[in-house]
Amino acid sequence: MAKYEILEDCVNCTACLNACPEGAISELPKYSVIDQEKCTGCGICFDVCLINVVLKDGQRPMNMD
């Protein structure tokens, strides 16, 4: 199952943090991170991200210009 990661471009809007059913997302001072041990790969964080900074494992970021 695909795991997800959050880029450092995250603005801590907390959309993914509030949506994660596993509680796998934590806020750091500047961006959020996903605990890969808790992540089940459901993809809800990817679906709710407002600025497209959540990536599937191995995915390359799209040009965000």
C-alpha positions in Angstrom: 0.0 0.0 0.0 1.3 3.5 -0.9 2.6 5.6 1.9 2.4 9.4 1.8 4.7 12.2 2.7 4.3 16.0 3.2 6.6 18.4 1.5 8.2 21.3 3.5 6.1 23.7 1.4 3.2 22.8 3.7 1.6 25.8 5.4 0.2 23.9 8.4 -3.5 24.5 7.4 -4.2 21.3 9.4 -6.7 19.9 6.8 -4.7 16.6 6.7 -4.0 16.6 10.4 -7.8 16.8 11.2 -8.7 14.3 8.4 -6.2 11.5 9.3 -8.2 8.6 10.8 -5.0 7.1 12.2 -3.6 10.2 13.9 -0.5 9.7 11.9 0.1 13.4 11.1 1.8 15.9 13.5 2.5 19.6 13.2 6.0 20.9 13.3 6.7 24.6 13.7 6.7 25.2 9.9 5.0 22.1 8.3 3.3 18.8 9.1 4.8 15.3 8.9 3.4 11.8 8.6 4.5 9.1 10.9 5.2 6.3 8.5 4.7 3.7 11.2 1.1 4.8 11.8 0.2 5.6 8.2 -2.0 2.9 6.6 -1.9 4.5 3.1 -5.5 5.4 3.0 -4.8 8.6 1.0 -7.2 10.9 2.8 -4.4 13.4 3.5 -3.7 13.5 -0.2 -7.3 14.1 -1.0 -7.8 16.9 1.4 -4.6 18.8 0.9 -5.5 22.3 -0.3 -2.1 23.1 -1.8 -1.0 19.7 -3.2 2.0 19.2 -0.9 1.1 15.6 0.1 2.7 13.1 -2.2 2.4 9.3 -2.6 5.6 7.5 -1.8 8.0 7.8 -4.7 5.9 10.4 -6.5 7.6 13.5 -7.9 6.1 16.9 -7.0 4.3 18.7 -9.8 5.5 22.2 -10.8 3.8 24.5 -8.4 4.4 27.8 -10.2 
